[in-house]
Amino acid sequence: MPIEFKIAGNCPQTAARIGELKTAHGTIQTPAFMPVGTQGTVKALTVGELDEMGTALILGNCYHLFLRPGIELIARHGGLHRFMNWNGSILTDSGGFQVFSLGGLRKLDDRGVSFTSHIDGSKHFLSPERVTRLQNMLGSDIAMVLDQCPPYPAEYEEVKEAVRRTSLWAGRCKSAHLRKDQALFAIIQGGVYNDLRRRSATELVDMDFDGYALGGLSVGEPKNLMYETLYGTVPELPRDKVHYLMGVGSPDALLEGVRSGIDIFDCVLPTRIARNGRVMTSKGYLPIRNSIYAADLSPLDEACQCPVCKNYSRAYIRHLFNANEILGIRLTTYHNLYYLDRLMKDIRKALSENRFEKFYQEMSPGLTKMYGGVV
């Protein structure tokens, strides 16, 4: 088996579960948040710093790595792990969401995706087979099928067609998948239409993939619709397979996702907002650029034990941002990822001690109030 997933315990009141996901490059305690390393790096951090904070799984993106530096170059270096000097596990996304984001720069049909590079305007074509083989060359521990991600809002018939094509492409990806040491996950689509989500799940589960992701969420829909979709779709997935919610990283949504039965998450949110000087804390977002912090010698979050909060003040980090010093971005990025890692550790602890529902009831109102506006 390319991966091994074991559920160590279940919440008796909810669908939440605690488990272990083993790959050739280590063990991931689940539920877990996965930092995004789109182009072979988690922006602003070294692999040593990721390892230091306990990161076990990161995400890379086949679409971006295909455009630069090129998959062949990475393969000549021995694969993505060696190229970026990362000894932990890697999941590579196929690029379906990035293609969706290109808008008028791409064209889809059953053969695959034709698109214009957002970097230099060059023309490219990716089929499900090619995307799968490119990920084979990258050597990631988990590869994702090519899917069609419809926008929000979208008419029923448009989403129905995306579900049909996603299933078609998933079958072709599975047939093209050559590496026995690499897991292949399917991506369930269907927008916020519960019947289409169930149809997508049924068709993909029948193909028997190593894990199942929910895609096409966190694309502009209200959070209540996202949650409704989660609770309606996750029960359709095999209990013994990994459940992955793509593109979700706000603390309140992570907690709700775990309650619905999700095991792994990814999102650019913590690193993206860090580069703009926005920090996650136990009291909500802290905009460190604001003048109110110019002489504030307290840490970013007095409840946090990360090296940033132990060693640097708000005034200093604000100064770094105002002076356009790179260190400011590095410190806020480290802190935000540490904050989410600590939240996931707290969730796992509550699950292991059989008190998750109490933890949820205590934490959810506050997290929703502080973070409910951003997925």
QUIWO-V446758 format. One record per pair of residues at least 6 apart in sequence whose C-alpha atoms are under 6 Angstrom apart, sorted by the first residue. I is the first residue (numbers start at 1). GAP is how many residues later the second one is. D is the distance in Angstrom with one decimal. If there is no record, write none. Layout:
I|GAP|D ; I|GAP|D
//
This chain:
2|179|4.4 ; 2|180|5.1 ; 2|181|5.2 ; 3|19|5.5 ; 3|20|4.8 ; 4|17|5.8 ; 4|18|5.0 ; 5|15|5.7 ; 5|16|4.5 ; 6|13|5.5 ; 6|14|5.4 ; 7|11|5.9 ; 7|12|4.2 ; 8|10|5.6 ; 8|11|4.8 ; 9|8|5.7 ; 9|9|5.3 ; 10|7|4.3 ; 11|6|6.0 ; 15|244|5.7 ; 15|245|5.3 ; 15|246|4.7 ; 16|242|5.4 ; 16|243|4.6 ; 16|245|4.6 ; 18|12|5.6 ; 19|11|5.0 ; 20|8|5.7 ; 20|9|4.8 ; 20|10|5.7 ; 21|6|5.6 ; 21|7|5.0 ; 25|63|5.2 ; 25|64|5.1 ; 28|28|5.7 ; 30|233|5.5 ; 31|232|4.3 ; 31|233|5.5 ; 32|232|4.9 ; 32|312|6.0 ; 33|231|5.8 ; 33|232|4.8 ; 33|233|5.8 ; 34|23|5.7 ; 34|24|5.1 ; 34|231|5.8 ; 34|232|4.7 ; 35|23|5.2 ; 36|6|5.8 ; 36|22|5.9 ; 36|23|4.8 ; 36|232|5.8 ; 37|22|5.2 ; 37|23|5.0 ; 38|22|4.5 ; 38|23|4.9 ; 39|26|5.8 ; 40|20|5.9 ; 44|286|5.2 ; 56|32|5.4 ; 57|32|4.7 ; 57|33|5.5 ; 58|32|5.1 ; 59|31|5.7 ; 59|32|4.8 ; 59|33|5.6 ; 60|32|4.6 ; 61|31|5.2 ; 61|32|4.8 ; 62|31|5.9 ; 62|32|5.3 ; 62|33|5.9 ; 63|32|4.7 ; 75|62|5.7 ; 77|6|5.7 ; 79|59|4.8 ; 79|60|5.4 ; 80|58|5.2 ; 90|50|5.2 ; 90|51|5.4 ; 91|49|5.8 ; 91|50|5.9 ; 91|51|4.6 ; 91|52|5.9 ; 92|51|5.1 ; 93|51|5.2 ; 94|50|5.3 ; 94|51|6.0 ; 94|52|5.4 ; 96|50|5.6 ; 96|51|5.3 ; 96|52|6.0 ; 97|52|6.0 ; 100|49|6.0 ; 105|10|5.6 ; 105|11|5.3 ; 106|8|5.5 ; 106|9|4.0 ; 107|6|5.8 ; 107|7|5.2 ; 112|14|5.7 ; 112|15|4.2 ; 113|12|5.6 ; 113|13|5.3 ; 114|10|5.8 ; 114|11|4.4 ; 115|8|6.0 ; 115|9|5.5 ; 116|6|5.6 ; 116|7|4.7 ; 128|18|5.6 ; 128|41|5.7 ; 128|45|5.3 ; 129|44|5.4 ; 129|47|5.4 ; 132|41|5.8 ; 132|45|6.0 ; 141|41|4.9 ; 142|40|5.6 ; 142|41|4.6 ; 142|42|5.8 ; 143|41|4.9 ; 144|40|5.7 ; 144|41|5.0 ; 145|25|5.7 ; 145|28|5.9 ; 145|41|5.5 ; 147|19|4.7 ; 148|14|5.5 ; 148|18|5.6 ; 149|67|5.3 ; 152|68|5.9 ; 159|31|5.8 ; 163|26|5.7 ; 163|27|5.9 ; 163|37|5.9 ; 183|27|5.8 ; 184|26|5.6 ; 185|24|5.7 ; 185|25|5.6 ; 185|26|4.6 ; 185|27|5.3 ; 186|26|5.0 ; 187|25|5.9 ; 187|26|4.6 ; 187|27|5.6 ; 187|28|5.8 ; 188|12|5.6 ; 188|13|5.8 ; 188|26|4.9 ; 188|27|5.8 ; 189|8|6.0 ; 189|26|5.7 ; 189|27|5.9 ; 190|6|4.8 ; 190|7|4.4 ; 191|25|6.0 ; 192|37|5.9 ; 211|30|5.1 ; 211|31|4.7 ; 212|31|5.3 ; 213|30|5.8 ; 213|31|4.3 ; 213|32|5.6 ; 214|31|5.0 ; 215|31|5.6 ; 231|29|5.6 ; 243|19|5.0 ; 243|20|5.2 ; 244|18|5.9 ; 244|19|5.9 ; 244|20|4.8 ; 244|21|5.9 ; 245|20|5.1 ; 246|19|5.9 ; 246|20|5.7 ; 247|19|5.3 ; 247|20|4.4 ; 248|18|5.9 ; 248|19|5.2 ; 248|127|5.8 ; 249|18|4.9 ; 250|125|5.1 ; 252|115|4.9 ; 252|116|5.3 ; 270|66|5.5 ; 271|62|5.3 ; 274|58|5.1 ; 274|59|5.0 ; 275|54|5.2 ; 277|10|5.9 ; 277|11|5.4 ; 277|12|6.0 ; 278|8|5.7 ; 278|9|4.6 ; 279|6|5.4 ; 279|7|4.9 ; 280|56|5.7 ; 281|20|5.5 ; 284|86|4.8 ; 288|30|5.6 ; 289|29|5.3 ; 293|22|5.6 ; 294|21|4.8 ; 295|20|5.2 ; 296|18|5.6 ; 296|19|5.0 ; 297|16|4.9 ; 297|17|5.9 ; 297|18|5.8 ; 298|15|5.3 ; 298|16|6.0 ; 299|10|4.9 ; 299|14|4.6 ; 299|15|5.6 ; 300|9|5.8 ; 300|14|5.6 ; 317|11|5.5 ; 320|8|5.0 ; 321|7|5.5 ; 350|6|4.8
//
